Amino acid sequence: MAKTNPFQFMQQVRAETAKVTWPTRREVLVTTVMVFIMAALTAVFFFFVDFLIRSGLVGLLGIFN
């Protein structure tokens, strides 16, 4: 692989960056909101799973007391 000088490297970086399709502000906002919604739903789901497991264990251990 041939080495390139820093000037050529920066030209190549700028050329590759120009090929990137950047998201619009609206797309970023929508995906950010979706991430927060999914994180909240996941947190609620695991809260209820944890609650059910904890209740089951407390009930099971209460039998043996």
Order of alpha helices (4+ residues) and beta strands (2+ residues): alpha-alpha
